[in-house]
Amino acid sequence: MKTKMKINIISVLIVLIAIAMFDTVSAQTDTTKFTRFKLTNGEEVNGIVLTEDDEQVIVKSTSGIEMKISKNLISEAENYHALIRDGKFVRSDPNSTRLFFAPTAKTLRKGKGYFSVYEIFLPFIAYGVTDYITLKGE
């Protein structure tokens, strides 16, 4: 009887881990890939790369302006993911529902979840049942 109960608990944990892993992959599609270009004159341009060739990059900036940037003016380029909410630029935060260890008052969206392990001995799992209810356990 105890063996069957252990198998059921392990099966549930495997399913929850698989859901959390799938959710992590799908969460990356919720954001847009932006690029920060540092130019040789010290200025920075943030935006989405529309097209690129050997000589120039066409970028749509976060303010909606399309511009051509010559590649010889770019000193550095860095990719990152961010959200646009209500016309405002918002950096994505993959840990908005938790701090270093303890949870915050923010809930996960429905169907979202994660699995983490702290210091090898403290597994932690969370799942958003609705947009307003999150189940978390250790």
N, CA, C and O atoms as a MOPAC input file, in Angstrom:
PM7 MOZYME 1SCF
protein

 N      0.81900 1    -1.19700 1     0.00000 1
 C      0.00000 1     0.00000 1     0.00000 1
 C      0.86400 1     1.26400 1     0.00000 1
 O      0.59400 1     2.21400 1    -0.73500 1
 N      1.91000 1     1.25800 1     0.83900 1
 C      2.78700 1     2.42700 1     0.89900 1
 C      3.54100 1     2.62200 1    -0.41100 1
 O      3.76400 1     3.75500 1    -0.83800 1
 N      3.93200 1     1.52700 1    -1.04900 1
 C      4.64300 1     1.61500 1    -2.31900 1
 C      3.76300 1     2.23500 1    -3.39200 1
 O      4.22400 1     3.05800 1    -4.18200 1
 N      2.48600 1     1.83500 1    -3.41800 1
 C      1.55600 1     2.39100 1    -4.39800 1
 C      1.35800 1     3.88900 1    -4.15800 1
 O      1.25900 1     4.65900 1    -5.11300 1
 N      1.30000 1     4.30500 1    -2.89800 1
 C      1.13100 1     5.71800 1    -2.56800 1
 C      2.36900 1     6.51500 1    -3.00200 1
 O      2.24200 1     7.62700 1    -3.51400 1
 N      3.55100 1     5.95400 1    -2.80000 1
 C      4.78500 1     6.62700 1    -3.22000 1
 C      4.82400 1     6.77700 1    -4.73400 1
 O      5.24100 1     7.81600 1    -5.24600 1
 N      4.38700 1     5.73600 1    -5.46000 1
 C      4.36600 1     5.80000 1    -6.92400 1
 C      3.39900 1     6.87800 1    -7.38800 1
 O      3.69700 1     7.61000 1    -8.33200 1
 N      2.22900 1     6.98600 1    -6.73100 1
 C      1.25900 1     8.02100 1    -7.09700 1
 C      1.80900 1     9.41700 1    -6.83900 1
 O      1.61700 1    10.31100 1    -7.66300 1
 N      2.48200 1     9.62200 1    -5.72700 1
 C      3.05300 1    10.93200 1    -5.40200 1
 C      4.14300 1    11.28000 1    -6.41100 1
 O      4.21800 1    12.41400 1    -6.88400 1
 N      4.98300 1    10.30700 1    -6.73700 1
 C      6.04900 1    10.55700 1    -7.71000 1
 C      5.44700 1    10.87200 1    -9.07900 1
 O      5.94000 1    11.75500 1    -9.78100 1
 N      4.39200 1    10.16500 1    -9.46200 1
 C      3.73100 1    10.42800 1   -10.75200 1
 C      3.16500 1    11.83500 1   -10.80400 1
 O      3.30800 1    12.52300 1   -11.81500 1
 N      2.52200 1    12.27200 1    -9.72400 1
 C      1.96500 1    13.62700 1    -9.67200 1
 C      3.08100 1    14.65600 1    -9.77100 1
 O      2.94900 1    15.64800 1   -10.48900 1
 N      4.17900 1    14.42900 1    -9.05700 1
 C      5.30600 1    15.36500 1    -9.11700 1
 C      5.89200 1    15.44500 1   -10.52000 1
 O      6.22500 1    16.53400 1   -10.98800 1
 N      6.02100 1    14.30900 1   -11.19600 1
 C      6.55700 1    14.31200 1   -12.56600 1
 C      5.65100 1    15.10300 1   -13.49600 1
 O      6.13400 1    15.87400 1   -14.32500 1
 N      4.33800 1    14.91900 1   -13.36600 1
 C      3.38800 1    15.66000 1   -14.19700 1
 C      3.48800 1    17.15500 1   -13.91400 1
 O      3.50000 1    17.95800 1   -14.84600 1
 N      3.55900 1    17.54000 1   -12.63900 1
 C      3.65500 1    18.95900 1   -12.29200 1
 C      4.96200 1    19.57200 1   -12.79500 1
 O      4.98000 1    20.71300 1   -13.25700 1
 N      6.04000 1    18.81900 1   -12.70400 1
 C      7.32200 1    19.31900 1   -13.21800 1
 C      7.24700 1    19.49900 1   -14.73900 1
 O      7.73700 1    20.49200 1   -15.27400 1
 N      6.63200 1    18.53700 1   -15.42700 1
 C      6.48500 1    18.65200 1   -16.88400 1
 C      5.64800 1    19.86200 1   -17.25700 1
 O      5.96500 1    20.56400 1   -18.21700 1
 N      4.57400 1    20.11700 1   -16.50100 1
 C      3.74000 1    21.29900 1   -16.75900 1
 C      4.55300 1    22.56700 1   -16.54500 1
 O      4.48800 1    23.49600 1   -17.35000 1
 N      5.31700 1    22.60300 1   -15.46100 1
 C      6.12600 1    23.79100 1   -15.18700 1
 C      7.17700 1    24.00500 1   -16.26500 1
 O      7.43500 1    25.14300 1   -16.65800 1
 N      7.78700 1    22.93100 1   -16.74800 1
 C      8.80200 1    23.07500 1   -17.79400 1
 C      8.17000 1    23.53600 1   -19.09500 1
 O      8.72700 1    24.40100 1   -19.77100 1
 N      7.02300 1    22.98300 1   -19.46400 1
 C      6.32800 1    23.41100 1   -20.67500 1
 C      5.91600 1    24.86800 1   -20.55600 1
 O      6.01200 1    25.62900 1   -21.51800 1
 N      5.45700 1    25.25400 1   -19.36800 1
 C      5.02300 1    26.62300 1   -19.14600 1
 C      6.18300 1    27.59800 1   -19.26600 1
 O      6.01200 1    28.70800 1   -19.77000 1
 N      7.36200 1    27.19200 1   -18.80800 1
 C      8.52400 1    28.06400 1   -18.92500 1
 C      8.84000 1    28.32800 1   -20.38500 1
 O      9.19600 1    29.44900 1   -20.74600 1
 N      8.71700 1    27.32100 1   -21.22400 1
 C      8.97300 1    27.50300 1   -22.65600 1
 C      7.91800 1    28.41700 1   -23.25900 1
 O      8.25200 1    29.30200 1   -24.04600 1
 N      6.64900 1    28.22200 1   -22.90800 1
 C      5.59600 1    29.04800 1   -23.48900 1
 C      5.61800 1    30.46700 1   -22.92800 1
 O      5.16800 1    31.39800 1   -23.59600 1
 N      6.13700 1    30.65000 1   -21.70400 1
 C      6.18900 1    31.99300 1   -21.13500 1
 C      7.13800 1    32.87900 1   -21.91600 1
 O      6.97000 1    34.09900 1   -21.93000 1
 N      8.12900 1    32.29300 1   -22.56300 1
 C      9.07400 1    33.08600 1   -23.32500 1
 C      8.41600 1    33.71300 1   -24.55000 1
 O      8.91900 1    34.70500 1   -25.07700 1
 N      7.30500 1    33.15300 1   -25.01000 1
 C      6.63600 1    33.71400 1   -26.17600 1
 C      5.73900 1    34.89000 1   -25.79900 1
 O      5.24300 1    35.58800 1   -26.68200 1
 N      5.52200 1    35.12300 1   -24.50100 1
 C      4.69900 1    36.23200 1   -24.06000 1
 C      5.41800 1    37.56900 1   -24.21400 1
 O      4.78300 1    38.62200 1   -24.15700 1
 N      6.69700 1    37.53800 1   -24.40300 1
 C      7.47500 1    38.76100 1   -24.50000 1
 C      7.98100 1    38.94700 1   -25.92500 1
 O      7.97000 1    38.01800 1   -26.73400 1
 N      8.41600 1    40.15200 1   -26.20900 1
 C      8.96100 1    40.48100 1   -27.51800 1
 C     10.47400 1    40.59300 1   -27.40700 1
 O     10.98900 1    41.11000 1   -26.41600 1
 N     11.18800 1    40.11200 1   -28.42000 1
 C     12.65000 1    40.20100 1   -28.42100 1
 C     13.06800 1    41.58600 1   -28.90300 1
 O     12.80900 1    41.96100 1   -30.04700 1
 N     13.70700 1    42.32800 1   -28.03500 1
 C     14.23000 1    43.65100 1   -28.34400 1
 C     15.75100 1    43.57600 1   -28.42100 1
 O     16.36900 1    42.64600 1   -27.90300 1
 N     16.33500 1    44.56400 1   -29.07000 1
 C     17.78900 1    44.68100 1   -29.12700 1
 C     18.17900 1    46.08500 1   -28.70400 1
 O     17.58000 1    47.06700 1   -29.14000 1
 N     19.19400 1    46.16900 1   -27.84500 1
 C     19.75100 1    47.46200 1   -27.43400 1
 C     21.03800 1    47.66400 1   -28.21800 1
 O     21.98800 1    46.89200 1   -28.08500 1
 N     21.05800 1    48.70300 1   -29.03000 1
 C     22.24600 1    49.04300 1   -29.81000 1
 C     22.96400 1    50.19200 1   -29.11900 1
 O     22.37000 1    51.24200 1   -28.87000 1
 N     24.23600 1    49.99500 1   -28.81000 1
 C     25.07500 1    51.07800 1   -28.30800 1
 C     25.87400 1    51.57500 1   -29.50200 1
 O     26.58300 1    50.81200 1   -30.16000 1
 N     25.74500 1    52.86500 1   -29.76700 1
 C     26.39200 1    53.45200 1   -30.92700 1
 C     27.75800 1    54.02000 1   -30.55800 1
 O     28.05400 1    54.24000 1   -29.38300 1
 N     28.57700 1    54.25300 1   -31.56100 1
 C     29.94000 1    54.74400 1   -31.33000 1
 C     29.95700 1    56.15100 1   -30.73500 1
 O     30.94500 1    56.53600 1   -30.11000 1
 N     28.87700 1    56.93200 1   -30.91700 1
 C     28.83400 1    58.28500 1   -30.34000 1
 C     28.27300 1    58.29100 1   -28.91400 1
 O     28.07500 1    59.36100 1   -28.33800 1
 N     28.01200 1    57.10500 1   -28.33400 1
 C     27.54700 1    57.00800 1   -26.95400 1
 C     26.04300 1    56.87700 1   -26.79900 1
 O     25.56500 1    56.57500 1   -25.70600 1
 N     25.29300 1    57.09500 1   -27.85500 1
 C     23.83900 1    56.98000 1   -27.76500 1
 C     23.40400 1    55.51900 1   -27.76800 1
 O     24.14700 1    54.63400 1   -28.19200 1
 N     22.17800 1    55.28300 1   -27.28300 1
 C     21.59900 1    53.94200 1   -27.29600 1
 C     20.27400 1    53.97600 1   -28.03200 1
 O     19.52500 1    54.94800 1   -27.94400 1
 N     19.99100 1    52.90200 1   -28.76200 1
 C     18.71400 1    52.73400 1   -29.45500 1
 C     18.15800 1    51.38200 1   -29.04600 1
 O     18.83300 1    50.36200 1   -29.18300 1
 N     16.92000 1    51.37000 1   -28.54100 1
 C     16.23000 1    50.13900 1   -28.18300 1
 C     15.10800 1    49.90500 1   -29.16700 1
 O     14.35500 1    50.82600 1   -29.48100 1
 N     14.98400 1    48.67300 1   -29.66100 1
 C     13.89900 1    48.39400 1   -30.58100 1
 C     13.91500 1    46.98400 1   -31.11000 1
 O     14.71500 1    46.14900 1   -30.68800 1
 N     13.00800 1    46.72800 1   -32.05200 1
 C     12.86500 1    45.42700 1   -32.68600 1
 C     13.55500 1    45.49000 1   -34.04900 1
 O     13.31500 1    46.41800 1   -34.82100 1
 N     14.39700 1    44.52500 1   -34.34500 1
 C     15.08400 1    44.48000 1   -35.63600 1
 C     14.08500 1    44.01200 1   -36.69000 1
 O     13.55100 1    42.90700 1   -36.59900 1
 N     13.83600 1    44.85500 1   -37.68800 1
 C     12.92300 1    44.50800 1   -38.77900 1
 C     13.65900 1    43.76600 1   -39.87900 1
 O     13.23600 1    42.68800 1   -40.29500 1
 N     14.75500 1    44.33400 1   -40.35000 1
 C     15.59900 1    43.68200 1   -41.35600 1
 C     17.05200 1    44.01400 1   -41.06400 1
 O     17.37200 1    44.97400 1   -40.36300 1
 N     17.91600 1    43.18400 1   -41.62600 1
 C     19.35200 1    43.39600 1   -41.43000 1
 C     20.08600 1    42.87100 1   -42.65300 1
 O     19.75600 1    41.80300 1   -43.16800 1
 N     21.07700 1    43.61500 1   -43.11800 1
 C     21.94000 1    43.13700 1   -44.19500 1
 C     23.38800 1    43.40700 1   -43.80200 1
 O     23.67000 1    43.68800 1   -42.63700 1
 N     24.30100 1    43.32600 1   -44.75400 1
 C     25.72300 1    43.48800 1   -44.44800 1
 C     26.09600 1    44.91400 1   -44.04900 1
 O     27.08900 1    45.12000 1   -43.35200 1
 N     25.31400 1    45.89200 1   -44.48300 1
 C     25.68000 1    47.29000 1   -44.26000 1
 C     24.85500 1    48.01100 1   -43.20300 1
 O     25.35600 1    48.92100 1   -42.54300 1
 N     23.58900 1    47.61300 1   -43.03500 1
 C     22.72900 1    48.35800 1   -42.12600 1
 C     21.69700 1    47.45900 1   -41.44000 1
 O     21.44300 1    46.32600 1   -41.84900 1
 N     21.11900 1    48.02000 1   -40.38300 1
 C     20.05300 1    47.36400 1   -39.64200 1
 C     18.86700 1    48.32000 1   -39.62200 1
 O     19.03000 1    49.50500 1   -39.33200 1
 N     17.67500 1    47.81300 1   -39.92800 1
 C     16.46700 1    48.63400 1   -39.82800 1
 C     15.75200 1    48.22800 1   -38.54800 1
 O     15.38300 1    47.06900 1   -38.36000 1
 N     15.56700 1    49.21900 1   -37.66800 1
 C     15.03600 1    48.98700 1   -36.32600 1
 C     13.77000 1    49.80200 1   -36.13000 1
 O     13.70000 1    50.96200 1   -36.53800 1
 N     12.76900 1    49.19400 1   -35.50500 1
 C     11.59000 1    49.93900 1   -35.06700 1
 C     11.77900 1    50.18100 1   -33.58000 1
 O     11.75300 1    49.23900 1   -32.78900 1
 N     11.96800 1    51.43200 1   -33.19400 1
 C     12.27300 1    51.76200 1   -31.81300 1
 C     11.05700 1    51.54100 1   -30.92200 1
 O      9.94400 1    51.34800 1   -31.41100 1
 N     11.28100 1    51.57000 1   -29.60900 1
 C     10.19400 1    51.36100 1   -28.65500 1
 C      9.14900 1    52.46600 1   -28.73200 1
 O      8.02700 1    52.28400 1   -28.26000 1
 N      9.49700 1    53.60700 1   -29.31600 1
 C      8.52300 1    54.69000 1   -29.50900 1
 C      7.80300 1    54.58000 1   -30.85100 1
 O      6.95900 1    55.41900 1   -31.16800 1
 N      8.13200 1    53.54100 1   -31.65300 1
 C      7.43600 1    53.29700 1   -32.90700 1
 C      8.08100 1    53.90400 1   -34.13700 1
 O      7.50400 1    53.84100 1   -35.22200 1
 N      9.25300 1    54.48700 1   -34.00000 1
 C      9.94300 1    55.11800 1   -35.12700 1
 C     10.85700 1    54.10600 1   -35.80300 1
 O     11.65100 1    53.43900 1   -35.14000 1
 N     10.74400 1    53.99000 1   -37.12900 1
 C     11.64700 1    53.12000 1   -37.88500 1
 C     12.88300 1    53.90800 1   -38.28400 1
 O     12.78800 1    55.04100 1   -38.75700 1
 N     14.04400 1    53.29600 1   -38.08700 1
 C     15.29000 1    53.98100 1   -38.43600 1
 C     16.29300 1    52.99600 1   -39.01100 1
 O     16.29400 1    51.81200 1   -38.67400 1
 N     17.14500 1    53.51100 1   -39.88600 1
 C     18.22500 1    52.73200 1   -40.46100 1
 C     19.50700 1    53.08900 1   -39.71100 1
 O     19.84900 1    54.26200 1   -39.56300 1
 N     20.20000 1    52.06800 1   -39.24700 1
 C     21.45300 1    52.29100 1   -38.53300 1
 C     22.55800 1    51.58900 1   -39.30700 1
 O     22.48500 1    50.38400 1   -39.54600 1
 N     23.56200 1    52.32800 1   -39.69100 1
 C     24.71000 1    51.76900 1   -40.38700 1
 C     25.49000 1    50.88800 1   -39.40400 1
 O     25.70500 1    51.27900 1   -38.25700 1
 N     25.90600 1    49.71600 1   -39.84900 1
 C     26.59400 1    48.78400 1   -38.95800 1
 C     27.93100 1    49.31700 1   -38.43900 1
 O     28.38300 1    48.91700 1   -37.36600 1
 N     28.56700 1    50.22100 1   -39.19800 1
 C     29.83200 1    50.76700 1   -38.71200 1
 C     29.62900 1    51.76400 1   -37.57100 1
 O     30.60300 1    52.17700 1   -36.94200 1
 N     28.37400 1    52.16200 1   -37.28900 1
 C     28.08100 1    53.04300 1   -36.15900 1
 C     27.72000 1    52.28200 1   -34.88800 1
 O     27.59200 1    52.88000 1   -33.82000 1
 N     27.55500 1    50.96700 1   -35.00000 1
 C     27.15700 1    50.15100 1   -33.85100 1
 C     28.40500 1    49.61000 1   -33.16400 1
 O     29.21000 1    48.90800 1   -33.77700 1
 N     28.55700 1    49.94700 1   -31.87400 1
 C     29.70000 1    49.42400 1   -31.13100 1
 C     29.33700 1    48.15800 1   -30.37100 1
 O     30.20100 1    47.32500 1   -30.09700 1
 N     28.04000 1    48.01000 1   -30.02400 1
 C     27.62100 1    46.84300 1   -29.25000 1
 C     26.12400 1    46.61300 1   -29.45200 1
 O     25.36200 1    47.56900 1   -29.59300 1
 N     25.70400 1    45.34800 1   -29.46800 1
 C     24.28700 1    45.00200 1   -29.58100 1
 C     23.96800 1    43.93300 1   -28.55800 1
 O     24.70400 1    42.95600 1   -28.42000 1
 N     22.85500 1    44.11900 1   -27.83200 1
 C     22.46300 1    43.18200 1   -26.78200 1
 C     20.97900 1    42.85900 1   -26.93000 1
 O     20.15300 1    43.76700 1   -27.02600 1
 N     20.63800 1    41.58100 1   -26.94900 1
 C     19.24100 1    41.15600 1   -27.04300 1
 C     18.64400 1    40.98200 1   -25.65100 1
 O     19.33500 1    40.56600 1   -24.72100 1
 N     17.36500 1    41.30000 1   -25.51200 1
 C     16.63500 1    41.08000 1   -24.26500 1
 C     15.14900 1    40.97500 1   -24.58700 1
 O     14.72100 1    41.32200 1   -25.68800 1
 N     14.37500 1    40.50100 1   -23.63700 1
 C     12.93600 1    40.34200 1   -23.82100 1
 C     12.20600 1    41.35200 1   -22.94000 1
 O     12.59900 1    41.59700 1   -21.79900 1
 N     11.14100 1    41.93100 1   -23.48300 1
 C     10.35300 1    42.91500 1   -22.74400 1
 C      8.91800 1    42.89600 1   -23.23700 1
 O      8.61400 1    42.29800 1   -24.26900 1
 N      8.04600 1    43.54800 1   -22.50100 1
 C      6.62200 1    43.65200 1   -22.83000 1
 C      6.26200 1    45.08500 1   -23.15700 1
 O      6.90700 1    46.01800 1   -22.67900 1
 N      5.23200 1    45.26100 1   -23.97100 1
 C      4.64300 1    46.57800 1   -24.19900 1
 C      3.22400 1    46.49500 1   -23.65200 1
 O      2.38200 1    45.79300 1   -24.21300 1
 N      2.95300 1    47.21000 1   -22.56000 1
 C      1.62100 1    47.23200 1   -21.95900 1
 C      1.09100 1    48.64400 1   -21.98200 1
 O      1.74200 1    49.57600 1   -21.50900 1
 N     -0.09300 1    48.79500 1   -22.53600 1
 C     -0.73500 1    50.11100 1   -22.61900 1
 C      0.19200 1    51.14000 1   -23.25300 1
 O      0.20200 1    52.30100 1   -22.84400 1
 N      0.96300 1    50.72500 1   -24.23900 1
 C      1.86900 1    51.62600 1   -24.93400 1
 C      3.13100 1    51.95500 1   -24.16500 1
 O      3.92200 1    52.78700 1   -24.60900 1
 N      3.33700 1    51.31500 1   -23.01000 1
 C      4.52800 1    51.57900 1   -22.20800 1
 C      5.45600 1    50.37700 1   -22.25200 1
 O      5.01500 1    49.22800 1   -22.26400 1
 N      6.73400 1    50.66400 1   -22.27400 1
 C      7.78600 1    49.67100 1   -22.33100 1
 C      8.01200 1    49.10700 1   -20.92400 1
 O      8.32700 1    49.85600 1   -20.00000 1
 N      7.84800 1    47.77000 1   -20.76000 1
 C      7.99700 1    47.12600 1   -19.45700 1
 C      8.94500 1    45.94300 1   -19.60600 1
 O      8.68800 1    45.03900 1   -20.40100 1
 N     10.02000 1    45.94200 1   -18.86100 1
 C     10.93000 1    44.79700 1   -18.88300 1
 C     10.23300 1    43.60200 1   -18.24800 1
 O      9.52000 1    43.75300 1   -17.25600 1
 N     10.43400 1    42.41900 1   -18.81300 1
 C      9.81600 1    41.22800 1   -18.24700 1
 C     10.58600 1    40.79000 1   -17.00200 1
 O     11.81100 1    40.89200 1   -16.94200 1
 N      9.84900 1    40.30500 1   -16.02200 1
 C     10.44400 1    39.82400 1   -14.78000 1
 C     10.04000 1    38.37100 1   -14.59500 1
 O      8.88900 1    38.09900 1   -14.25200 1
 N     10.95100 1    37.43000 1   -14.81100 1
 C     10.59000 1    36.02400 1   -14.70400 1
 C     10.25800 1    35.59300 1   -13.27300 1
 O      9.68100 1    34.52400 1   -13.07900 1
 N     10.60700 1    36.39100 1   -12.28100 1
 C     10.36200 1    36.03700 1   -10.88100 1
 C      9.46400 1    37.04800 1   -10.19600 1
 O      9.71400 1    37.40300 1    -9.04400 1
 N      8.44100 1    37.51700 1   -10.85700 1
 C      7.59500 1    38.55200 1   -10.26800 1
 C      6.74000 1    38.03600 1    -9.11700 1
 O      6.23400 1    38.83800 1    -8.33100 1
 N      6.56300 1    36.71300 1    -8.99200 1
 C      5.73000 1    36.17400 1    -7.91700 1
 C      6.53800 1    35.66700 1    -6.73300 1
 O      5.97000 1    35.12200 1    -5.78700 1
 N      7.85500 1    35.83600 1    -6.77100 1
 C      8.65800 1    35.38300 1    -5.64300 1
 C      9.89400 1    36.25900 1    -5.48000 1
 O     10.38500 1    36.87200 1    -6.42800 1
 N     10.36900 1    36.29400 1    -4.25800 1
 C     11.60800 1    36.98800 1    -3.95600 1
 C     12.71500 1    35.93600 1    -3.95100 1
 O     12.59500 1    34.91700 1    -4.63000 1
 N     13.78200 1    36.16400 1    -3.20100 1
 C     14.87600 1    35.19100 1    -3.18200 1
 C     14.36700 1    33.81100 1    -2.78700 1
 O     14.70800 1    32.81600 1    -3.42600 1
 N     13.55500 1    33.74700 1    -1.74000 1
 C     13.01800 1    32.46300 1    -1.31500 1
 C     11.51000 1    32.52300 1    -1.08800 1
 O     10.77700 1    31.63800 1    -1.53100 1
 N     11.05900 1    33.54000 1    -0.41600 1
 C      9.64100 1    33.63400 1    -0.03900 1
 C      8.79400 1    34.17600 1    -1.18600 1
 O      9.28400 1    34.93800 1    -2.01900 1
 N      7.51200 1    33.77700 1    -1.22700 1
 C      6.62500 1    34.29200 1    -2.28300 1
 C      6.21200 1    35.73400 1    -2.01600 1
 O      6.27700 1    36.20700 1    -0.88200 1
 N      5.79000 1    36.42200 1    -3.05900 1
 C      5.23200 1    37.76500 1    -2.90400 1
 C      3.71200 1    37.63700 1    -2.89100 1
 O      3.18500 1    36.52400 1    -2.92300 1
 N      3.01500 1    38.74200 1    -2.84500 1
 C      1.55400 1    38.71700 1    -2.85400 1
 C      0.99500 1    38.61000 1    -4.27700 1
 O     -0.21800 1    38.48600 1    -4.45000 1
 N      1.85500 1    38.65600 1    -5.28900 1
 C      1.39700 1    38.54400 1    -6.67200 1
 C      1.05400 1    37.09800 1    -6.99700 1
 O      1.70100 1    36.16900 1    -6.51300 1
 N      0.02900 1    36.92200 1    -7.82100 1
 C     -0.36500 1    35.57100 1    -8.21600 1
 C      0.14000 1    35.26400 1    -9.62800 1
 O      0.42900 1    36.16100 1   -10.42100 1
 N      0.23400 1    33.96400 1    -9.90900 1
 C      0.57100 1    33.52800 1   -11.26100 1
 C     -0.68000 1    33.59600 1   -12.11500 1
 O     -1.79300 1    33.48600 1   -11.59900 1
 N     -0.50800 1    33.77600 1   -13.41700 1
 C     -1.65400 1    33.73300 1   -14.31900 1
 C     -2.16000 1    32.30100 1   -14.42000 1
 O     -1.42000 1    31.35500 1   -14.15000 1
 N     -3.40500 1    32.14400 1   -14.80400 1
 C     -4.03000 1    30.83700 1   -14.91900 1
 C     -3.21300 1    29.95000 1   -15.86600 1
 O     -2.87200 1    30.35400 1   -16.97800 1
 N     -2.91200 1    28.74400 1   -15.40600 1
 C     -2.18100 1    27.78400 1   -16.21900 1
 C     -0.67000 1    27.92200 1   -16.15900 1
 O      0.04000 1    27.07600 1   -16.70300 1
 N     -0.15700 1    28.96100 1   -15.51700 1
 C      1.29000 1    29.15700 1   -15.41200 1
 C      1.79800 1    28.49000 1   -14.14400 1
 O      1.04200 1    28.31400 1   -13.18800 1
 N      3.05700 1    28.12400 1   -14.12900 1
 C      3.62100 1    27.49500 1   -12.94800 1
 C      5.12300 1    27.39500 1   -13.04100 1
 O      5.72100 1    27.70500 1   -14.07100 1
 N      5.72800 1    26.95600 1   -11.94800 1
 C      7.16800 1    26.73500 1   -11.95100 1
 C      7.55100 1    25.74200 1   -10.86500 1
 O      6.80000 1    25.50800 1    -9.91800 1
 N      8.71700 1    25.17400 1   -11.02200 1
 C      9.31300 1    24.26200 1   -10.05700 1
 C     10.72600 1    24.74700 1    -9.81100 1
 O     11.45300 1    25.05300 1   -10.75600 1
 N     11.12300 1    24.81900 1    -8.54900 1
 C     12.48500 1    25.24600 1    -8.24100 1
 C     13.00700 1    24.46800 1    -7.04100 1
 O     12.23500 1    23.89100 1    -6.27500 1
 N     14.31100 1    24.46000 1    -6.88800 1
 C     14.94200 1    23.77500 1    -5.76600 1
 C     15.93400 1    24.74100 1    -5.13800 1
 O     16.79500 1    25.29700 1    -5.82000 1
 N     15.80300 1    24.93600 1    -3.82300 1
 C     16.70900 1    25.81000 1    -3.08200 1
 C     17.65300 1    24.95700 1    -2.24800 1
 O     17.21300 1    24.11500 1    -1.46400 1
 N     18.92300 1    25.17200 1    -2.41800 1
 C     19.94200 1    24.48600 1    -1.62800 1
 C     19.76200 1    22.96700 1    -1.62700 1
 O     19.97300 1    22.33200 1    -0.59400 1
 N     19.39000 1    22.39000 1    -2.72000 1
 C     19.24600 1    20.96000 1    -2.97300 1
 C     18.11200 1    20.29300 1    -2.17700 1
 O     17.47100 1    19.37600 1    -2.69000 1
 N     17.85200 1    20.72700 1    -0.95000 1
 C     16.92300 1    20.01900 1    -0.07100 1
 C     15.53100 1    20.63300 1    -0.00500 1
 O     14.65100 1    20.05900 1     0.63700 1
 N     15.29800 1    21.76100 1    -0.63500 1
 C     14.00800 1    22.43800 1    -0.50600 1
 C     13.32400 1    22.61000 1    -1.85800 1
 O     13.40700 1    23.68300 1    -2.45600 1
 N     12.65100 1    21.57200 1    -2.34900 1
 C     11.91900 1    21.73200 1    -3.60700 1
 C     10.69100 1    22.61400 1    -3.40200 1
 O     10.07100 1    22.58900 1    -2.33900 1
 N     10.35000 1    23.37700 1    -4.40500 1
 C      9.24800 1    24.32700 1    -4.31000 1
 C      8.49500 1    24.31800 1    -5.62900 1
 O      9.11000 1    24.37200 1    -6.69400 1
 N      7.17000 1    24.24900 1    -5.57000 1
 C      6.36200 1    24.21500 1    -6.77900 1
 C      5.20200 1    25.18900 1    -6.63400 1
 O      4.67100 1    25.37300 1    -5.53800 1
 N      4.81200 1    25.80800 1    -7.73600 1
 C      3.68200 1    26.74900 1    -7.72200 1
 C      2.91000 1    26.61300 1    -9.02400 1
 O      3.49000 1    26.35500 1   -10.07900 1
 N      1.58300 1    26.79100 1    -8.94000 1
 C      0.73400 1    26.68600 1   -10.11300 1
 C     -0.42600 1    27.66000 1    -9.97900 1
 O     -1.05200 1    27.74000 1    -8.92200 1
 N     -0.71600 1    28.40200 1   -11.04600 1
 C     -1.82800 1    29.34400 1   -11.05500 1
 C     -3.12000 1    28.64600 1   -11.42900 1
 O     -3.32700 1    28.31400 1   -12.59700 1
 N     -3.99500 1    28.41700 1   -10.45600 1
 C     -5.27400 1    27.75900 1   -10.70500 1
 C     -6.19300 1    28.69500 1   -11.48900 1
 O     -6.81800 1    28.28700 1   -12.46800 1
 N     -6.26800 1    29.94900 1   -11.05100 1
 C     -6.95800 1    31.00600 1   -11.78800 1
 C     -6.01200 1    32.20000 1   -11.81000 1
 O     -4.89300 1    32.11400 1   -11.30300 1
 N     -6.45200 1    33.30900 1   -12.39100 1
 C     -5.61400 1    34.50900 1   -12.36100 1
 C     -5.48900 1    35.08500 1   -10.95300 1
 O     -4.63500 1    35.93700 1   -10.70600 1
 N     -6.33600 1    34.62500 1   -10.02700 1
 C     -6.35800 1    35.18700 1    -8.68600 1
 C     -6.02400 1    34.17300 1    -7.59500 1
 O     -5.93100 1    34.54500 1    -6.42600 1
 N     -5.84300 1    32.91200 1    -7.94600 1
 C     -5.52500 1    31.87300 1    -6.97800 1
 C     -4.29000 1    31.10800 1    -7.44700 1
 O     -4.26500 1    30.56500 1    -8.55100 1
 N     -3.27000 1    31.07300 1    -6.59400 1
 C     -2.04500 1    30.33000 1    -6.87800 1
 C     -1.80900 1    29.33300 1    -5.77200 1
 O     -1.85700 1    29.68200 1    -4.59300 1
 N     -1.55400 1    28.09600 1    -6.14300 1
 C     -1.19300 1    27.06600 1    -5.17500 1
 C      0.32100 1    26.93400 1    -5.15600 1
 O      0.95400 1    26.73500 1    -6.19300 1
 N      0.90300 1    27.04900 1    -3.94400 1
 C      2.34700 1    26.93500 1    -3.79700 1
 C      2.63000 1    25.95100 1    -2.68300 1
 O      1.89700 1    25.89000 1    -1.69700 1
 N      3.68300 1    25.19000 1    -2.83900 1
 C      4.02200 1    24.23700 1    -1.79400 1
 C      5.48100 1    23.90400 1    -1.78900 1
 O      6.20100 1    24.09600 1    -2.76900 1
 N      5.89500 1    23.39900 1    -0.65500 1
 C      7.28700 1    23.04900 1    -0.47200 1
 C      7.37800 1    21.58500 1    -0.09500 1
 O      8.47600 1    21.06700 1     0.11100 1

